[in-house]
Amino acid sequence: MHRYTVHTVTDPRWIRHRLEEIRRCHIAVDTEERDIGICAVATGFTGPTGALQAISVVMPTARFKSKRDAAIVGLARINRAVSDAAHQTPC
């Protein structure tokens, strides 16, 4: 695995651990792993049409500490709402 920054996770065990966490909570967090000064929170889901979809919130590192939790809560809500809509049966 290519190391883009000093924060890029390259240890296979740590990557597996993080993937398990992402599968469990449906949220991925990137803290300067690709670009210094940029952080992101993302979620992926299957939409109502069956297509795989994703939403990410990207922000400067300087804002990340104060906005991270709100971004996670918002993405978790979106993920649940889309998942619920995808499993509803039409009238």
N, CA, C and O atoms as a CHARMM CRD file, in Angstrom:
* protein
*
  364
    1    1 MET  N      0.84300  -1.17200   0.00000 PROA 1      0.00000
    2    1 MET  CA     0.00000   0.00000   0.00000 PROA 1      0.00000
    3    1 MET  C      0.88900   1.23600   0.00000 PROA 1      0.00000
    4    1 MET  O      1.89900   1.29900   0.70100 PROA 1      0.00000
    5    2 HSD  N      0.49000   2.20900  -0.79800 PROA 2      0.00000
    6    2 HSD  CA     1.25100   3.45600  -0.91100 PROA 2      0.00000
    7    2 HSD  C      0.95800   4.37300   0.27400 PROA 2      0.00000
    8    2 HSD  O     -0.19700   4.55300   0.66200 PROA 2      0.00000
    9    3 ARG  N      1.99700   4.94000   0.83300 PROA 3      0.00000
   10    3 ARG  CA     1.84600   5.88500   1.94200 PROA 3      0.00000
   11    3 ARG  C      1.83200   7.29200   1.35000 PROA 3      0.00000
   12    3 ARG  O      2.85900   7.78600   0.88500 PROA 3      0.00000
   13    4 TYR  N      0.65200   7.93900   1.37100 PROA 4      0.00000
   14    4 TYR  CA     0.51300   9.29800   0.85100 PROA 4      0.00000
   15    4 TYR  C      1.01000  10.34200   1.83800 PROA 4      0.00000
   16    4 TYR  O      1.62500  11.33300   1.44400 PROA 4      0.00000
   17    5 THR  N      0.74200  10.11700   3.12700 PROA 5      0.00000
   18    5 THR  CA     1.18100  11.03600   4.18600 PROA 5      0.00000
   19    5 THR  C      1.66800  10.18500   5.35900 PROA 5      0.00000
   20    5 THR  O      1.58300   8.95800   5.32400 PROA 5      0.00000
   21    6 VAL  N      2.16700  10.83600   6.37500 PROA 6      0.00000
   22    6 VAL  CA     2.59400  10.10200   7.57100 PROA 6      0.00000
   23    6 VAL  C      1.40100   9.48300   8.29400 PROA 6      0.00000
   24    6 VAL  O      1.58200   8.62400   9.15600 PROA 6      0.00000
   25    7 HSD  N      0.18400   9.90700   7.95400 PROA 7      0.00000
   26    7 HSD  CA    -1.02600   9.39500   8.60200 PROA 7      0.00000
   27    7 HSD  C     -1.68400   8.25200   7.82800 PROA 7      0.00000
   28    7 HSD  O     -2.64500   7.65500   8.31400 PROA 7      0.00000
   29    8 THR  N     -1.18200   7.94000   6.64000 PROA 8      0.00000
   30    8 THR  CA    -1.75800   6.86000   5.83600 PROA 8      0.00000
   31    8 THR  C     -1.58600   5.52900   6.56100 PROA 8      0.00000
   32    8 THR  O     -0.48200   5.18100   6.97900 PROA 8      0.00000
   33    9 VAL  N     -2.67300   4.79600   6.70700 PROA 9      0.00000
   34    9 VAL  CA    -2.62500   3.49800   7.37600 PROA 9      0.00000
   35    9 VAL  C     -2.14500   2.45700   6.36700 PROA 9      0.00000
   36    9 VAL  O     -2.76700   2.26500   5.32200 PROA 9      0.00000
   37   10 THR  N     -1.03600   1.78500   6.68400 PROA 10     0.00000
   38   10 THR  CA    -0.48900   0.77000   5.77600 PROA 10     0.00000
   39   10 THR  C     -0.34200  -0.59900   6.44000 PROA 10     0.00000
   40   10 THR  O     -0.09300  -1.59100   5.75400 PROA 10     0.00000
   41   11 ASP  N     -0.49000  -0.66700   7.73800 PROA 11     0.00000
   42   11 ASP  CA    -0.36700  -1.93800   8.43900 PROA 11     0.00000
   43   11 ASP  C     -1.59600  -2.79700   8.15100 PROA 11     0.00000
   44   11 ASP  O     -2.71200  -2.38600   8.46800 PROA 11     0.00000
   45   12 PRO  N     -1.42000  -3.99300   7.55300 PROA 12     0.00000
   46   12 PRO  CA    -2.57000  -4.83600   7.18700 PROA 12     0.00000
   47   12 PRO  C     -3.49300  -5.16800   8.35800 PROA 12     0.00000
   48   12 PRO  O     -4.71100  -5.21300   8.18400 PROA 12     0.00000
   49   13 ARG  N     -2.94100  -5.39700   9.53400 PROA 13     0.00000
   50   13 ARG  CA    -3.78800  -5.70700  10.69900 PROA 13     0.00000
   51   13 ARG  C     -4.65000  -4.51000  11.07500 PROA 13     0.00000
   52   13 ARG  O     -5.83200  -4.65900  11.38400 PROA 13     0.00000
   53   14 TRP  N     -4.05500  -3.32300  11.04600 PROA 14     0.00000
   54   14 TRP  CA    -4.79900  -2.11700  11.39600 PROA 14     0.00000
   55   14 TRP  C     -5.85600  -1.82700  10.33500 PROA 14     0.00000
   56   14 TRP  O     -6.95400  -1.37700  10.66300 PROA 14     0.00000
   57   15 ILE  N     -5.54000  -2.07600   9.08100 PROA 15     0.00000
   58   15 ILE  CA    -6.51300  -1.88900   8.00100 PROA 15     0.00000
   59   15 ILE  C     -7.70100  -2.83300   8.21000 PROA 15     0.00000
   60   15 ILE  O     -8.85200  -2.41100   8.09000 PROA 15     0.00000
   61   16 ARG  N     -7.43500  -4.10100   8.52100 PROA 16     0.00000
   62   16 ARG  CA    -8.52400  -5.05600   8.78200 PROA 16     0.00000
   63   16 ARG  C     -9.38000  -4.59900   9.95800 PROA 16     0.00000
   64   16 ARG  O    -10.60700  -4.67400   9.90600 PROA 16     0.00000
   65   17 HSD  N     -8.73300  -4.13000  11.01000 PROA 17     0.00000
   66   17 HSD  CA    -9.45600  -3.63100  12.18500 PROA 17     0.00000
   67   17 HSD  C    -10.36600  -2.46200  11.79000 PROA 17     0.00000
   68   17 HSD  O    -11.53500  -2.41900  12.17500 PROA 17     0.00000
   69   18 ARG  N     -9.82900  -1.52900  11.02900 PROA 18     0.00000
   70   18 ARG  CA   -10.62200  -0.36700  10.61800 PROA 18     0.00000
   71   18 ARG  C    -11.76900  -0.77900   9.71100 PROA 18     0.00000
   72   18 ARG  O    -12.86400  -0.22900   9.82400 PROA 18     0.00000
   73   19 LEU  N    -11.54700  -1.72800   8.81800 PROA 19     0.00000
   74   19 LEU  CA   -12.62500  -2.19400   7.94500 PROA 19     0.00000
   75   19 LEU  C    -13.74500  -2.85600   8.74700 PROA 19     0.00000
   76   19 LEU  O    -14.92200  -2.67900   8.43500 PROA 19     0.00000
   77   20 GLU  N    -13.38200  -3.61000   9.76700 PROA 20     0.00000
   78   20 GLU  CA   -14.40300  -4.21700  10.63900 PROA 20     0.00000
   79   20 GLU  C    -15.23400  -3.12600  11.32200 PROA 20     0.00000
   80   20 GLU  O    -16.45600  -3.23700  11.42500 PROA 20     0.00000
   81   21 GLU  N    -14.56200  -2.08400  11.78100 PROA 21     0.00000
   82   21 GLU  CA   -15.25800  -0.97500  12.43200 PROA 21     0.00000
   83   21 GLU  C    -16.18800  -0.25500  11.44300 PROA 21     0.00000
   84   21 GLU  O    -17.31200   0.10400  11.79400 PROA 21     0.00000
   85   22 ILE  N    -15.72200  -0.05100  10.23000 PROA 22     0.00000
   86   22 ILE  CA   -16.54200   0.60100   9.19700 PROA 22     0.00000
   87   22 ILE  C    -17.75900  -0.25600   8.87700 PROA 22     0.00000
   88   22 ILE  O    -18.86400   0.27000   8.74000 PROA 22     0.00000
   89   23 ARG  N    -17.57600  -1.55300   8.75700 PROA 23     0.00000
   90   23 ARG  CA   -18.71900  -2.44600   8.48200 PROA 23     0.00000
   91   23 ARG  C    -19.73600  -2.40300   9.61700 PROA 23     0.00000
   92   23 ARG  O    -20.94100  -2.48800   9.38100 PROA 23     0.00000
   93   24 ARG  N    -19.24600  -2.27200  10.84700 PROA 24     0.00000
   94   24 ARG  CA   -20.12400  -2.26400  12.00700 PROA 24     0.00000
   95   24 ARG  C    -20.90900  -0.95700  12.10900 PROA 24     0.00000
   96   24 ARG  O    -22.11600  -0.98300  12.35200 PROA 24     0.00000
   97   25 CYS  N    -20.24400   0.18300  11.92800 PROA 25     0.00000
   98   25 CYS  CA   -20.91700   1.46100  12.15400 PROA 25     0.00000
   99   25 CYS  C    -21.28100   2.19400  10.86600 PROA 25     0.00000
  100   25 CYS  O    -21.96400   3.21800  10.91600 PROA 25     0.00000
  101   26 HSD  N    -20.84400   1.69600   9.72400 PROA 26     0.00000
  102   26 HSD  CA   -21.17200   2.27500   8.40800 PROA 26     0.00000
  103   26 HSD  C    -20.61500   3.68300   8.21200 PROA 26     0.00000
  104   26 HSD  O    -21.14200   4.45400   7.41000 PROA 26     0.00000
  105   27 ILE  N    -19.55900   4.01700   8.93900 PROA 27     0.00000
  106   27 ILE  CA   -18.92800   5.33000   8.82700 PROA 27     0.00000
  107   27 ILE  C    -17.41400   5.11700   8.71000 PROA 27     0.00000
  108   27 ILE  O    -16.82600   4.33200   9.45500 PROA 27     0.00000
  109   28 ALA  N    -16.79700   5.82800   7.76300 PROA 28     0.00000
  110   28 ALA  CA   -15.33900   5.80400   7.62000 PROA 28     0.00000
  111   28 ALA  C    -14.80600   7.20100   7.89700 PROA 28     0.00000
  112   28 ALA  O    -15.41500   8.20000   7.51600 PROA 28     0.00000
  113   29 VAL  N    -13.66800   7.25500   8.56100 PROA 29     0.00000
  114   29 VAL  CA   -13.05300   8.53700   8.90300 PROA 29     0.00000
  115   29 VAL  C    -11.64200   8.56500   8.31700 PROA 29     0.00000
  116   29 VAL  O    -10.88100   7.61000   8.46700 PROA 29     0.00000
  117   30 ASP  N    -11.30500   9.65600   7.65700 PROA 30     0.00000
  118   30 ASP  CA    -9.97200   9.87800   7.08600 PROA 30     0.00000
  119   30 ASP  C     -9.39500  11.12900   7.73600 PROA 30     0.00000
  120   30 ASP  O     -9.89500  12.23400   7.52400 PROA 30     0.00000
  121   31 THR  N     -8.35300  10.95300   8.51800 PROA 31     0.00000
  122   31 THR  CA    -7.69800  12.07500   9.17100 PROA 31     0.00000
  123   31 THR  C     -6.33000  12.27500   8.53300 PROA 31     0.00000
  124   31 THR  O     -5.33300  11.70400   8.97400 PROA 31     0.00000
  125   32 GLU  N     -6.30100  13.08700   7.49900 PROA 32     0.00000
  126   32 GLU  CA    -5.07700  13.40800   6.76300 PROA 32     0.00000
  127   32 GLU  C     -4.37100  12.17500   6.21900 PROA 32     0.00000
  128   32 GLU  O     -3.14500  12.16800   6.11700 PROA 32     0.00000
  129   33 GLU  N     -5.11400  11.13700   5.86900 PROA 33     0.00000
  130   33 GLU  CA    -4.49600   9.92500   5.34500 PROA 33     0.00000
  131   33 GLU  C     -4.11400  10.05300   3.87400 PROA 33     0.00000
  132   33 GLU  O     -3.19900   9.37400   3.40800 PROA 33     0.00000
  133   34 ARG  N     -4.80000  10.90700   3.15300 PROA 34     0.00000
  134   34 ARG  CA    -4.50600  11.10100   1.72400 PROA 34     0.00000
  135   34 ARG  C     -3.79300  12.41700   1.47600 PROA 34     0.00000
  136   34 ARG  O     -2.84200  12.47300   0.69700 PROA 34     0.00000
  137   35 ASP  N     -4.24800  13.47700   2.13500 PROA 35     0.00000
  138   35 ASP  CA    -3.66400  14.80800   1.96100 PROA 35     0.00000
  139   35 ASP  C     -3.53500  15.49900   3.31200 PROA 35     0.00000
  140   35 ASP  O     -4.48200  15.51900   4.09700 PROA 35     0.00000
  141   36 ILE  N     -2.37800  16.05700   3.57700 PROA 36     0.00000
  142   36 ILE  CA    -2.17900  16.83600   4.79800 PROA 36     0.00000
  143   36 ILE  C     -3.09100  18.06600   4.71700 PROA 36     0.00000
  144   36 ILE  O     -3.14500  18.75400   3.69700 PROA 36     0.00000
  145   37 GLY  N     -3.80200  18.32200   5.81400 PROA 37     0.00000
  146   37 GLY  CA    -4.68300  19.47900   5.86900 PROA 37     0.00000
  147   37 GLY  C     -6.11800  19.18200   5.48900 PROA 37     0.00000
  148   37 GLY  O     -6.97300  20.06700   5.54500 PROA 37     0.00000
  149   38 ILE  N     -6.39600  17.93000   5.09900 PROA 38     0.00000
  150   38 ILE  CA    -7.74700  17.54100   4.68100 PROA 38     0.00000
  151   38 ILE  C     -8.19500  16.30800   5.46200 PROA 38     0.00000
  152   38 ILE  O     -7.45400  15.33100   5.56900 PROA 38     0.00000
  153   39 CYS  N     -9.40500  16.35900   6.00400 PROA 39     0.00000
  154   39 CYS  CA   -10.01400  15.22700   6.69900 PROA 39     0.00000
  155   39 CYS  C    -11.38600  14.96500   6.09600 PROA 39     0.00000
  156   39 CYS  O    -11.96800  15.84300   5.46100 PROA 39     0.00000
  157   40 ALA  N    -11.90100  13.75700   6.29500 PROA 40     0.00000
  158   40 ALA  CA   -13.21000  13.42200   5.73700 PROA 40     0.00000
  159   40 ALA  C    -13.89700  12.36000   6.57800 PROA 40     0.00000
  160   40 ALA  O    -13.26200  11.56900   7.27700 PROA 40     0.00000
  161   41 VAL  N    -15.22300  12.37600   6.48200 PROA 41     0.00000
  162   41 VAL  CA   -16.07600  11.35700   7.08100 PROA 41     0.00000
  163   41 VAL  C    -16.99700  10.89700   5.95800 PROA 41     0.00000
  164   41 VAL  O    -17.50500  11.72200   5.19800 PROA 41     0.00000
  165   42 ALA  N    -17.21700   9.58000   5.84500 PROA 42     0.00000
  166   42 ALA  CA   -18.03000   9.07900   4.73400 PROA 42     0.00000
  167   42 ALA  C    -18.88900   7.90700   5.15800 PROA 42     0.00000
  168   42 ALA  O    -18.61100   7.23300   6.15000 PROA 42     0.00000
  169   43 THR  N    -19.94300   7.67900   4.38300 PROA 43     0.00000
  170   43 THR  CA   -20.79300   6.51700   4.56700 PROA 43     0.00000
  171   43 THR  C    -21.19200   5.98600   3.19300 PROA 43     0.00000
  172   43 THR  O    -21.30900   6.74600   2.23100 PROA 43     0.00000
  173   44 GLY  N    -21.39400   4.70500   3.11700 PROA 44     0.00000
  174   44 GLY  CA   -21.85200   4.07600   1.88500 PROA 44     0.00000
  175   44 GLY  C    -23.09400   3.25800   2.17100 PROA 44     0.00000
  176   44 GLY  O    -23.29800   2.77900   3.28600 PROA 44     0.00000
  177   45 PHE  N    -23.92100   3.10400   1.15000 PROA 45     0.00000
  178   45 PHE  CA   -25.17900   2.38100   1.34700 PROA 45     0.00000
  179   45 PHE  C    -25.73700   1.96800  -0.00100 PROA 45     0.00000
  180   45 PHE  O    -25.30400   2.45100  -1.04700 PROA 45     0.00000
  181   46 THR  N    -26.69700   1.07600   0.04100 PROA 46     0.00000
  182   46 THR  CA   -27.44700   0.70200  -1.14800 PROA 46     0.00000
  183   46 THR  C    -28.70100   1.55400  -1.16600 PROA 46     0.00000
  184   46 THR  O    -29.50100   1.51700  -0.23100 PROA 46     0.00000
  185   47 GLY  N    -28.87100   2.31900  -2.22600 PROA 47     0.00000
  186   47 GLY  CA   -30.00900   3.21600  -2.34500 PROA 47     0.00000
  187   47 GLY  C    -31.29000   2.49900  -2.71000 PROA 47     0.00000
  188   47 GLY  O    -31.28000   1.28600  -2.92500 PROA 47     0.00000
  189   48 PRO  N    -32.38800   3.22300  -2.78400 PROA 48     0.00000
  190   48 PRO  CA   -33.69600   2.64100  -3.07900 PROA 48     0.00000
  191   48 PRO  C    -33.75500   1.90500  -4.42600 PROA 48     0.00000
  192   48 PRO  O    -34.56200   0.99200  -4.59900 PROA 48     0.00000
  193   49 THR  N    -32.91300   2.29700  -5.36500 PROA 49     0.00000
  194   49 THR  CA   -32.90300   1.62900  -6.67600 PROA 49     0.00000
  195   49 THR  C    -31.99600   0.41400  -6.70000 PROA 49     0.00000
  196   49 THR  O    -31.94600  -0.31100  -7.69400 PROA 49     0.00000
  197   50 GLY  N    -31.27300   0.18900  -5.59900 PROA 50     0.00000
  198   50 GLY  CA   -30.34200  -0.92900  -5.53700 PROA 50     0.00000
  199   50 GLY  C    -28.91300  -0.54000  -5.89900 PROA 50     0.00000
  200   50 GLY  O    -28.00100  -1.36100  -5.80200 PROA 50     0.00000
  201   51 ALA  N    -28.71500   0.70900  -6.31400 PROA 51     0.00000
  202   51 ALA  CA   -27.37500   1.17300  -6.67000 PROA 51     0.00000
  203   51 ALA  C    -26.56200   1.47000  -5.41900 PROA 51     0.00000
  204   51 ALA  O    -27.08700   1.97900  -4.42800 PROA 51     0.00000
  205   52 LEU  N    -25.28000   1.14700  -5.47600 PROA 52     0.00000
  206   52 LEU  CA   -24.38700   1.50100  -4.38000 PROA 52     0.00000
  207   52 LEU  C    -24.11600   2.99100  -4.44900 PROA 52     0.00000
  208   52 LEU  O    -23.84400   3.53400  -5.52000 PROA 52     0.00000
  209   53 GLN  N    -24.19100   3.64800  -3.30500 PROA 53     0.00000
  210   53 GLN  CA   -24.02200   5.08800  -3.23900 PROA 53     0.00000
  211   53 GLN  C    -23.14600   5.44000  -2.04400 PROA 53     0.00000
  212   53 GLN  O    -22.98200   4.64300  -1.12100 PROA 53     0.00000
  213   54 ALA  N    -22.58700   6.64500  -2.07500 PROA 54     0.00000
  214   54 ALA  CA   -21.75700   7.10800  -0.96100 PROA 54     0.00000
  215   54 ALA  C    -21.89000   8.61800  -0.82300 PROA 54     0.00000
  216   54 ALA  O    -22.14300   9.33400  -1.79100 PROA 54     0.00000
  217   55 ILE  N    -21.71300   9.07200   0.39800 PROA 55     0.00000
  218   55 ILE  CA   -21.69500  10.49900   0.69800 PROA 55     0.00000
  219   55 ILE  C    -20.48100  10.73700   1.59300 PROA 55     0.00000
  220   55 ILE  O    -20.22800   9.98200   2.53200 PROA 55     0.00000
  221   56 SER  N    -19.74200  11.78700   1.28900 PROA 56     0.00000
  222   56 SER  CA   -18.62300  12.14600   2.15600 PROA 56     0.00000
  223   56 SER  C    -18.68900  13.62600   2.50300 PROA 56     0.00000
  224   56 SER  O    -19.18100  14.44600   1.72700 PROA 56     0.00000
  225   57 VAL  N    -18.18700  13.94200   3.67500 PROA 57     0.00000
  226   57 VAL  CA   -18.07300  15.31700   4.13900 PROA 57     0.00000
  227   57 VAL  C    -16.58000  15.56900   4.30400 PROA 57     0.00000
  228   57 VAL  O    -15.93300  14.95800   5.15500 PROA 57     0.00000
  229   58 VAL  N    -16.04100  16.45900   3.49900 PROA 58     0.00000
  230   58 VAL  CA   -14.61700  16.76300   3.49600 PROA 58     0.00000
  231   58 VAL  C    -14.42000  18.16000   4.07100 PROA 58     0.00000
  232   58 VAL  O    -15.17400  19.08300   3.76000 PROA 58     0.00000
  233   59 MET  N    -13.40700  18.30500   4.90700 PROA 59     0.00000
  234   59 MET  CA   -13.17800  19.61700   5.52100 PROA 59     0.00000
  235   59 MET  C    -11.70500  19.79200   5.86800 PROA 59     0.00000
  236   59 MET  O    -10.96600  18.81400   5.97700 PROA 59     0.00000
  237   60 PRO  N    -11.28300  21.03900   6.04200 PROA 60     0.00000
  238   60 PRO  CA    -9.90900  21.28300   6.47000 PROA 60     0.00000
  239   60 PRO  C     -9.67900  20.71100   7.87400 PROA 60     0.00000
  240   60 PRO  O    -10.58200  20.69800   8.71100 PROA 60     0.00000
  241   61 THR  N     -8.48300  20.25100   8.10500 PROA 61     0.00000
  242   61 THR  CA    -8.12400  19.68200   9.39900 PROA 61     0.00000
  243   61 THR  C     -8.42300  20.65500  10.54300 PROA 61     0.00000
  244   61 THR  O     -8.83700  20.23500  11.62300 PROA 61     0.00000
  245   62 ALA  N     -8.21700  21.93600  10.31000 PROA 62     0.00000
  246   62 ALA  CA    -8.44400  22.93300  11.36200 PROA 62     0.00000
  247   62 ALA  C     -9.88500  22.93200  11.86400 PROA 62     0.00000
  248   62 ALA  O    -10.13100  23.27700  13.02000 PROA 62     0.00000
  249   63 ARG  N    -10.83400  22.55300  11.02200 PROA 63     0.00000
  250   63 ARG  CA   -12.24800  22.51000  11.43200 PROA 63     0.00000
  251   63 ARG  C    -12.69700  21.12100  11.87700 PROA 63     0.00000
  252   63 ARG  O    -13.74500  20.96900  12.50400 PROA 63     0.00000
  253   64 PHE  N    -11.90100  20.12300  11.55000 PROA 64     0.00000
  254   64 PHE  CA   -12.32500  18.73500  11.74000 PROA 64     0.00000
  255   64 PHE  C    -12.63700  18.40500  13.19400 PROA 64     0.00000
  256   64 PHE  O    -13.64900  17.76400  13.47500 PROA 64     0.00000
  257   65 LYS  N    -11.79500  18.82700  14.11100 PROA 65     0.00000
  258   65 LYS  CA   -12.00100  18.47100  15.52500 PROA 65     0.00000
  259   65 LYS  C    -13.35800  18.94500  16.03100 PROA 65     0.00000
  260   65 LYS  O    -14.03400  18.22000  16.76000 PROA 65     0.00000
  261   66 SER  N    -13.75900  20.14400  15.65300 PROA 66     0.00000
  262   66 SER  CA   -15.02700  20.67900  16.15600 PROA 66     0.00000
  263   66 SER  C    -16.23900  20.20800  15.34700 PROA 66     0.00000
  264   66 SER  O    -17.36200  20.28400  15.84600 PROA 66     0.00000
  265   67 LYS  N    -16.05200  19.73200  14.13100 PROA 67     0.00000
  266   67 LYS  CA   -17.17000  19.34600  13.25900 PROA 67     0.00000
  267   67 LYS  C    -17.31400  17.84400  13.05500 PROA 67     0.00000
  268   67 LYS  O    -18.33200  17.39100  12.53200 PROA 67     0.00000
  269   68 ARG  N    -16.32200  17.07000  13.45500 PROA 68     0.00000
  270   68 ARG  CA   -16.29000  15.62800  13.19700 PROA 68     0.00000
  271   68 ARG  C    -17.53400  14.91100  13.71100 PROA 68     0.00000
  272   68 ARG  O    -18.18700  14.18600  12.96100 PROA 68     0.00000
  273   69 ASP  N    -17.86000  15.11000  14.97200 PROA 69     0.00000
  274   69 ASP  CA   -18.98700  14.38700  15.56600 PROA 69     0.00000
  275   69 ASP  C    -20.30600  14.73100  14.88900 PROA 69     0.00000
  276   69 ASP  O    -21.13300  13.84700  14.66500 PROA 69     0.00000
  277   70 ALA  N    -20.51200  16.00300  14.56000 PROA 70     0.00000
  278   70 ALA  CA   -21.74900  16.40400  13.87200 PROA 70     0.00000
  279   70 ALA  C    -21.82000  15.77100  12.49000 PROA 70     0.00000
  280   70 ALA  O    -22.89500  15.36200  12.05100 PROA 70     0.00000
  281   71 ALA  N    -20.69700  15.68800  11.80700 PROA 71     0.00000
  282   71 ALA  CA   -20.67700  15.05500  10.48200 PROA 71     0.00000
  283   71 ALA  C    -21.01400  13.57000  10.59100 PROA 71     0.00000
  284   71 ALA  O    -21.75800  13.04100   9.76500 PROA 71     0.00000
  285   72 ILE  N    -20.47900  12.90400  11.59300 PROA 72     0.00000
  286   72 ILE  CA   -20.75700  11.47900  11.79300 PROA 72     0.00000
  287   72 ILE  C    -22.23700  11.26200  12.09300 PROA 72     0.00000
  288   72 ILE  O    -22.85700  10.36700  11.51700 PROA 72     0.00000
  289   73 VAL  N    -22.80100  12.05600  12.97200 PROA 73     0.00000
  290   73 VAL  CA   -24.22500  11.93300  13.32700 PROA 73     0.00000
  291   73 VAL  C    -25.08700  12.16800  12.08600 PROA 73     0.00000
  292   73 VAL  O    -26.02700  11.41300  11.83700 PROA 73     0.00000
  293   74 GLY  N    -24.78300  13.19000  11.32000 PROA 74     0.00000
  294   74 GLY  CA   -25.55800  13.48400  10.11200 PROA 74     0.00000
  295   74 GLY  C    -25.48100  12.37300   9.08900 PROA 74     0.00000
  296   74 GLY  O    -26.49800  12.00000   8.50500 PROA 74     0.00000
  297   75 LEU  N    -24.29400  11.83600   8.86200 PROA 75     0.00000
  298   75 LEU  CA   -24.15300  10.74600   7.89000 PROA 75     0.00000
  299   75 LEU  C    -24.84500   9.46900   8.37400 PROA 75     0.00000
  300   75 LEU  O    -25.42200   8.73300   7.57400 PROA 75     0.00000
  301   76 ALA  N    -24.78800   9.21200   9.66600 PROA 76     0.00000
  302   76 ALA  CA   -25.47700   8.03400  10.21100 PROA 76     0.00000
  303   76 ALA  C    -26.98500   8.16000  10.00700 PROA 76     0.00000
  304   76 ALA  O    -27.65200   7.17800   9.68200 PROA 76     0.00000
  305   77 ARG  N    -27.52400   9.37100  10.19900 PROA 77     0.00000
  306   77 ARG  CA   -28.96100   9.59700   9.96600 PROA 77     0.00000
  307   77 ARG  C    -29.31700   9.36200   8.50200 PROA 77     0.00000
  308   77 ARG  O    -30.30800   8.70200   8.19100 PROA 77     0.00000
  309   78 ILE  N    -28.50100   9.90700   7.61400 PROA 78     0.00000
  310   78 ILE  CA   -28.74900   9.72400   6.18000 PROA 78     0.00000
  311   78 ILE  C    -28.69200   8.25400   5.82400 PROA 78     0.00000
  312   78 ILE  O    -29.54700   7.75700   5.09100 PROA 78     0.00000
  313   79 ASN  N    -27.69600   7.55600   6.33300 PROA 79     0.00000
  314   79 ASN  CA   -27.55200   6.13600   6.03400 PROA 79     0.00000
  315   79 ASN  C    -28.78800   5.35800   6.47600 PROA 79     0.00000
  316   79 ASN  O    -29.31700   4.54100   5.72200 PROA 79     0.00000
  317   80 ARG  N    -29.24600   5.61700   7.70400 PROA 80     0.00000
  318   80 ARG  CA   -30.44800   4.91900   8.21000 PROA 80     0.00000
  319   80 ARG  C    -31.67500   5.26100   7.37800 PROA 80     0.00000
  320   80 ARG  O    -32.45700   4.37300   7.04000 PROA 80     0.00000
  321   81 ALA  N    -31.85600   6.53800   7.04300 PROA 81     0.00000
  322   81 ALA  CA   -33.03900   6.96000   6.28300 PROA 81     0.00000
  323   81 ALA  C    -33.06200   6.31600   4.90500 PROA 81     0.00000
  324   81 ALA  O    -34.10800   5.84700   4.45700 PROA 81     0.00000
  325   82 VAL  N    -31.93200   6.28900   4.23900 PROA 82     0.00000
  326   82 VAL  CA   -31.88500   5.68300   2.90400 PROA 82     0.00000
  327   82 VAL  C    -32.08500   4.18000   3.00300 PROA 82     0.00000
  328   82 VAL  O    -32.78100   3.58600   2.18000 PROA 82     0.00000
  329   83 SER  N    -31.48400   3.57300   3.99500 PROA 83     0.00000
  330   83 SER  CA   -31.63400   2.12500   4.18300 PROA 83     0.00000
  331   83 SER  C    -33.09500   1.78000   4.47600 PROA 83     0.00000
  332   83 SER  O    -33.62900   0.81500   3.92900 PROA 83     0.00000
  333   84 ASP  N    -33.74000   2.56800   5.33900 PROA 84     0.00000
  334   84 ASP  CA   -35.14900   2.33800   5.65300 PROA 84     0.00000
  335   84 ASP  C    -36.02000   2.48700   4.39800 PROA 84     0.00000
  336   84 ASP  O    -36.91000   1.67400   4.15000 PROA 84     0.00000
  337   85 ALA  N    -35.75400   3.52000   3.62200 PROA 85     0.00000
  338   85 ALA  CA   -36.52400   3.75900   2.39600 PROA 85     0.00000
  339   85 ALA  C    -36.32800   2.63400   1.38900 PROA 85     0.00000
  340   85 ALA  O    -37.26000   2.25900   0.67700 PROA 85     0.00000
  341   86 ALA  N    -35.12100   2.10300   1.33400 PROA 86     0.00000
  342   86 ALA  CA   -34.83100   1.03000   0.38200 PROA 86     0.00000
  343   86 ALA  C    -35.54200  -0.26500   0.73900 PROA 86     0.00000
  344   86 ALA  O    -35.77400  -1.10600  -0.13000 PROA 86     0.00000
  345   87 HSD  N    -35.89100  -0.43400   2.01700 PROA 87     0.00000
  346   87 HSD  CA   -36.53200  -1.67300   2.45800 PROA 87     0.00000
  347   87 HSD  C    -38.05200  -1.55300   2.61200 PROA 87     0.00000
  348   87 HSD  O    -38.71200  -2.51900   2.99300 PROA 87     0.00000
  349   88 GLN  N    -38.60200  -0.38800   2.32000 PROA 88     0.00000
  350   88 GLN  CA   -40.05200  -0.23800   2.40200 PROA 88     0.00000
  351   88 GLN  C    -40.70900  -0.85300   1.15600 PROA 88     0.00000
  352   88 GLN  O    -40.16500  -0.80300   0.05300 PROA 88     0.00000
  353   89 THR  N    -41.86600  -1.41800   1.36600 PROA 89     0.00000
  354   89 THR  CA   -42.60200  -1.97100   0.23500 PROA 89     0.00000
  355   89 THR  C    -43.55100  -0.90600  -0.30400 PROA 89     0.00000
  356   89 THR  O    -44.19400  -0.20000   0.47200 PROA 89     0.00000
  357   90 PRO  N    -43.64200  -0.78800  -1.61700 PROA 90     0.00000
  358   90 PRO  CA   -44.55400   0.21100  -2.18600 PROA 90     0.00000
  359   90 PRO  C    -46.00700  -0.10700  -1.87400 PROA 90     0.00000
  360   90 PRO  O    -46.36500  -1.26900  -1.68000 PROA 90     0.00000
  361   91 CYS  N    -46.84600   0.92600  -1.82500 PROA 91     0.00000
  362   91 CYS  CA   -48.28600   0.75900  -1.55200 PROA 91     0.00000
  363   91 CYS  C    -48.97500   0.12100  -2.74200 PROA 91     0.00000
  364   91 CYS  O    -50.18500  -0.10200  -2.70900 PROA 91     0.00000
